[in-house]
Amino acid sequence: MRRPLLRALPGKPLVSPGDGALAELLRRLKALDYDFVTVTPATHARIVARADKKRARTLRDVFGWSLPFARETLPADLFALLEQAGAIEAAEGGYRSRVRVSRVGAHLFLHSAYPTNAKDAVFLGPDTNRFVRFLAAELPGRGAVSRLIDMGAGSGAGAICAAAMLPGARLTLVDSNPEALRLARINADAAGVEVETIHGVSVDAVPGAFDLLIANPPYIVDRDGPAYRDGGAMNGAALALEWALAGARRGDVLLYTGAAIVDGEDALRAALEAALPALGRTLRYEELDPDVFGEELDAPAYQGVERIAAIGAVISAQ
């Protein structure tokens, strides 16, 4: 049986009062000019190991660095919103927020608190910012888009940031993680963007036609880790290839992901170049950053990989 679509409509209540409280938290933080840009987990670990990062003193410490805090550190209205949402927990003689809040483009986004080790963790980080910059470079001038699919939407940052560049487009967010879809609906509500969400593991979960699929799939080899990390076989590129080809059978694709480079060769690029002509599609492929997540190369799965590159692929009709 097909799952019903859940909508977050501007000015309409969300599914639960707790979700509404989190949307209000985002709005109040924005009114306070809150600003935090999430770093990689490795950098985050280095920062919170510093002597001055043991307990929170600022809003950025609470909602960005995920530090424990005393009740008086947080304004009473923000504390009450966290309580109403069930997004606060006891920690080290005080409290800790169970969510982080980070800026991407013009919007604030909820995602999981550090460390993001849970199986249903919702991650947002430097890749999200690169993904949104890639979309900002590619979307203008594409012409009208009636329906956009954000596959593996996570926090919803891709589609929500794209909304301003695609007036009138229907935005459909797909993810295998129900918690990601919940936070994406809250983020969309706070941003005043209408979305629909579908729980699914592939593009096949999406009924109907669409013009454009955007995707920022996981690309790290981590079969035991959270879903947002593991990209599967091909040194982590298998999921990106699957989503790109499935999307290309039905519409254009803007793909941002990572590709492992072995002896100077990019297997993801080669696989796309081999498969897309038969689908009547062209490929424009670019390395956006030649070296990301270098610490992963110490893992056994990466022996033989010389670097991981961030790439952008534009797949269009011939």
C-alpha positions as CSV (number, residue, x, y, z in Angstrom):
1,M,0.0,0.0,0.0
2,R,1.4,3.4,-0.9
3,R,2.3,5.6,2.0
4,P,0.3,8.9,2.2
5,L,2.1,12.1,1.6
6,L,2.7,14.3,4.6
7,R,2.7,18.0,3.9
8,A,4.2,21.0,5.7
9,L,2.2,24.1,4.6
10,P,3.2,27.6,5.3
11,G,1.0,28.9,8.1
12,K,-0.5,25.5,8.8
13,P,0.2,23.4,11.9
14,L,2.6,20.5,11.7
15,V,1.9,16.9,12.6
16,S,2.4,17.4,16.4
17,P,2.7,20.3,18.8
18,G,6.3,19.2,19.5
19,D,7.1,19.6,15.8
20,G,5.5,23.0,15.9
21,A,7.6,24.0,18.9
22,L,10.8,23.1,16.9
23,A,9.6,25.2,14.0
24,E,9.0,28.1,16.4
25,L,12.5,27.5,17.9
26,L,14.0,28.0,14.4
27,R,12.0,31.2,13.9
28,R,13.1,32.7,17.2
29,L,16.7,31.8,16.7
30,K,16.6,33.5,13.3
31,A,15.1,36.6,14.9
32,L,18.0,36.5,17.4
33,D,20.5,36.5,14.4
34,Y,21.7,33.1,15.5
35,D,24.4,31.8,13.1
36,F,26.3,28.5,13.1
37,V,28.0,26.6,10.3
38,T,28.5,22.9,10.9
39,V,32.0,21.4,10.4
40,T,33.0,17.8,9.8
41,P,32.7,15.4,12.7
42,A,36.5,15.2,13.0
43,T,36.8,19.0,13.3
44,H,33.9,19.1,15.7
45,A,35.7,16.6,18.0
46,R,38.8,18.8,18.0
47,I,36.9,21.9,18.9
48,V,34.9,20.4,21.8
49,A,38.1,18.8,23.2
50,R,39.3,22.3,24.0
51,A,39.3,23.5,27.7
52,D,36.9,26.3,27.0
53,K,34.3,24.0,25.4
54,K,33.3,21.9,28.4
55,R,30.0,23.7,29.1
56,A,27.9,26.0,27.0
57,R,28.0,29.8,27.5
58,T,26.2,30.9,24.3
59,L,23.4,29.9,22.0
60,R,26.0,28.6,19.5
61,D,27.5,26.4,22.2
62,V,24.0,24.9,23.0
63,F,22.6,24.5,19.5
64,G,25.8,24.3,17.4
65,W,28.5,22.6,19.4
66,S,26.0,20.4,21.4
67,L,27.6,21.3,24.7
68,P,25.8,20.6,28.1
69,F,24.3,23.7,29.6
70,A,22.8,25.1,32.8
71,R,19.2,26.0,32.7
72,E,20.0,29.7,33.2
73,T,22.2,29.7,30.1
74,L,19.2,29.4,27.8
75,P,16.4,32.0,27.6
76,A,13.2,30.6,29.3
77,D,11.2,30.7,26.1
78,L,13.8,28.6,24.2
79,F,14.1,26.1,27.0
80,A,10.3,25.7,27.1
81,L,10.2,25.0,23.3
82,L,12.9,22.3,23.7
83,E,10.8,20.8,26.5
84,Q,7.6,20.9,24.6
85,A,9.4,19.2,21.6
86,G,11.0,16.5,23.8
87,A,14.3,17.7,22.4
88,I,16.2,18.1,25.7
89,E,17.9,15.6,27.9
90,A,19.8,15.6,31.2
91,A,23.5,15.7,30.9
92,E,26.5,16.3,33.2
93,G,24.6,18.1,35.9
94,G,22.6,20.2,33.4
95,Y,20.9,19.7,30.1
96,R,21.8,19.0,26.5
97,S,19.8,19.8,23.3
98,R,19.0,16.7,21.2
99,V,19.1,18.8,18.0
100,R,21.5,21.1,16.4
101,V,20.7,24.2,14.4
102,S,22.9,25.3,11.5
103,R,22.7,27.8,8.7
104,V,22.8,26.8,5.1
105,G,22.2,29.7,2.6
106,A,19.5,32.0,4.0
107,H,17.9,29.4,6.2
108,L,18.4,27.7,9.6
109,F,18.1,23.9,9.7
110,L,17.5,21.4,12.4
111,H,19.6,18.2,12.4
112,S,20.9,15.7,14.9
113,A,23.0,16.7,17.9
114,Y,26.7,15.7,17.9
115,P,27.9,13.0,17.9
116,T,25.7,11.6,15.0
117,N,26.2,7.9,15.8
118,A,22.6,6.8,15.9
119,K,21.2,4.7,13.1
120,D,18.5,7.3,12.4
121,A,20.8,10.3,12.8
122,V,20.1,13.2,10.5
123,F,23.4,14.8,9.3
124,L,24.1,18.2,7.9
125,G,27.6,19.4,7.3
126,P,30.1,20.8,4.8
127,D,28.8,18.5,2.0
128,T,25.4,20.1,2.5
129,N,26.9,23.5,1.9
130,R,28.7,22.3,-1.2
131,F,25.5,20.7,-2.5
132,V,23.6,23.9,-2.1
133,R,26.3,25.9,-3.8
134,F,26.3,23.4,-6.7
135,L,22.5,23.8,-7.0
136,A,22.8,27.6,-7.0
137,A,25.3,27.4,-9.8
138,E,23.1,25.0,-11.9
139,L,19.5,25.8,-11.3
140,P,19.3,29.4,-12.6
141,G,18.6,29.4,-16.4
142,R,17.3,25.8,-16.5
143,G,13.8,27.0,-17.3
144,A,10.6,26.1,-15.6
145,V,10.6,23.1,-13.3
146,S,7.1,21.8,-12.4
147,R,8.2,19.1,-10.0
148,L,11.6,18.6,-8.2
149,I,12.5,15.4,-6.4
150,D,15.1,15.7,-3.6
151,M,16.3,12.0,-3.2
152,G,17.9,11.2,0.1
153,A,16.7,14.6,1.3
154,G,18.0,14.4,4.9
155,S,17.3,17.8,6.6
156,G,15.6,19.0,3.4
157,A,18.3,21.7,2.8
158,G,18.7,21.0,-0.9
159,A,15.0,21.4,-1.9
160,I,14.3,24.2,0.6
161,C,17.2,26.3,-0.6
162,A,16.3,25.5,-4.2
163,A,12.7,26.7,-3.7
164,A,13.7,30.4,-4.2
165,M,15.2,29.5,-7.6
166,L,12.3,27.4,-8.7
167,P,9.1,29.5,-8.2
168,G,6.0,27.4,-8.5
169,A,7.8,24.0,-8.4
170,R,6.2,21.1,-6.5
171,L,8.9,19.9,-4.1
172,T,8.9,16.2,-3.1
173,L,11.4,15.0,-0.5
174,V,12.3,11.3,-0.3
175,D,14.3,9.6,2.4
176,S,14.5,6.1,4.0
177,N,14.8,7.7,7.5
178,P,11.5,8.8,9.0
179,E,13.3,11.1,11.4
180,A,15.0,12.9,8.5
181,L,11.6,13.5,6.9
182,R,10.2,14.8,10.2
183,L,13.0,17.3,10.6
184,A,12.7,18.3,6.9
185,R,9.0,19.1,7.3
186,I,9.8,21.2,10.4
187,N,12.7,23.0,8.5
188,A,10.4,23.7,5.6
189,D,7.6,25.0,7.8
190,A,10.0,27.4,9.5
191,A,11.4,28.5,6.1
192,G,7.9,29.1,4.7
193,V,8.3,26.5,2.0
194,E,5.7,24.0,1.0
195,V,6.9,20.4,0.6
196,E,5.6,16.9,0.5
197,T,7.6,13.9,1.9
198,I,7.7,10.3,0.9
199,H,9.3,7.5,2.9
200,G,11.3,5.4,0.5
201,V,14.7,3.9,-0.3
202,S,14.7,4.6,-4.1
203,V,13.3,6.8,-6.8
204,D,10.8,4.0,-7.5
205,A,8.9,5.2,-4.3
206,V,8.0,8.4,-6.2
207,P,4.6,8.2,-8.1
208,G,4.0,10.4,-11.1
209,A,6.3,12.4,-13.4
210,F,9.0,14.9,-12.5
211,D,11.3,17.2,-14.4
212,L,14.4,17.2,-12.1
213,L,15.9,15.0,-9.5
214,I,18.5,16.4,-7.1
215,A,20.6,14.2,-4.8
216,N,23.4,14.3,-2.3
217,P,23.8,10.6,-1.6
218,P,26.1,9.2,1.0
219,Y,29.5,8.1,-0.4
220,I,31.6,6.8,2.6
221,V,32.1,3.1,3.0
222,D,30.6,2.5,6.4
223,R,28.2,-0.5,6.5
224,D,27.9,-0.5,10.2
225,G,27.3,3.3,10.6
226,P,24.3,5.5,10.2
227,A,22.4,5.4,6.9
228,Y,23.5,8.9,6.0
229,R,27.1,7.7,5.7
230,D,27.2,4.4,3.7
231,G,27.3,4.6,0.0
232,G,27.8,0.9,-0.6
233,A,30.0,-0.9,-3.1
234,M,32.3,0.8,-5.6
235,N,34.3,2.3,-2.8
236,G,31.1,4.1,-1.7
237,A,29.8,5.2,-5.1
238,A,27.2,2.4,-5.7
239,L,24.2,4.3,-4.2
240,A,25.1,7.5,-6.2
241,L,25.2,5.5,-9.4
242,E,21.9,3.8,-8.6
243,W,20.0,7.0,-7.8
244,A,21.5,8.9,-10.8
245,L,20.5,6.2,-13.4
246,A,17.1,5.7,-11.8
247,G,16.5,9.5,-12.0
248,A,17.9,9.7,-15.5
249,R,15.3,7.3,-16.8
250,R,12.5,9.8,-15.8
251,G,14.1,13.3,-15.9
252,D,17.1,15.4,-15.5
253,V,19.5,14.9,-12.6
254,L,21.8,17.2,-10.5
255,L,24.0,14.9,-8.5
256,Y,26.4,16.0,-5.8
257,T,28.4,13.2,-4.1
258,G,31.9,11.9,-3.4
259,A,34.0,9.6,-5.7
260,A,36.9,7.5,-4.6
261,I,39.9,7.9,-6.9
262,V,42.0,4.8,-7.4
263,D,45.2,5.0,-9.5
264,G,43.9,8.3,-10.9
265,E,40.6,6.7,-12.1
266,D,37.1,7.6,-11.1
267,A,34.8,4.6,-11.3
268,L,31.6,6.6,-10.8
269,R,32.4,8.8,-13.8
270,A,33.3,5.9,-16.0
271,A,30.0,4.0,-15.1
272,L,27.9,7.1,-15.8
273,E,29.6,7.7,-19.1
274,A,29.0,4.1,-20.1
275,A,25.3,3.9,-19.1
276,L,23.8,7.3,-19.9
277,P,23.9,7.4,-23.7
278,A,21.6,4.4,-23.8
279,L,19.1,6.4,-21.7
280,G,19.3,9.3,-24.1
281,R,21.1,11.5,-21.6
282,T,24.3,13.6,-21.7
283,L,26.7,14.0,-18.8
284,R,28.7,17.0,-17.6
285,Y,30.9,16.0,-14.7
286,E,33.2,18.1,-12.6
287,E,35.4,17.7,-9.5
288,L,34.2,20.4,-7.1
289,D,36.8,19.6,-4.5
290,P,39.7,17.2,-5.2
291,D,40.2,16.0,-1.6
292,V,37.5,15.7,1.1
293,F,37.3,13.5,4.2
294,G,40.9,12.5,4.0
295,E,40.8,10.9,7.4
296,E,38.7,8.1,5.9
297,L,41.7,6.9,4.0
298,D,43.1,5.4,7.2
299,A,40.2,2.9,7.2
300,P,40.8,-0.7,5.9
301,A,38.1,-0.2,3.3
302,Y,40.1,2.5,1.6
303,Q,43.4,0.8,1.2
304,G,44.3,1.5,-2.5
305,V,42.2,4.7,-2.6
306,E,44.4,7.8,-3.1
307,R,41.8,10.4,-2.5
308,I,38.0,11.1,-2.2
309,A,36.8,13.9,-4.5
310,A,33.6,15.9,-4.2
311,I,31.9,15.8,-7.6
312,G,29.0,17.5,-9.4
313,A,27.2,15.7,-12.3
314,V,24.7,17.3,-14.5
315,I,22.6,14.8,-16.4
316,S,20.3,16.1,-19.2
317,A,18.3,15.0,-22.2
318,Q,20.3,14.8,-25.4
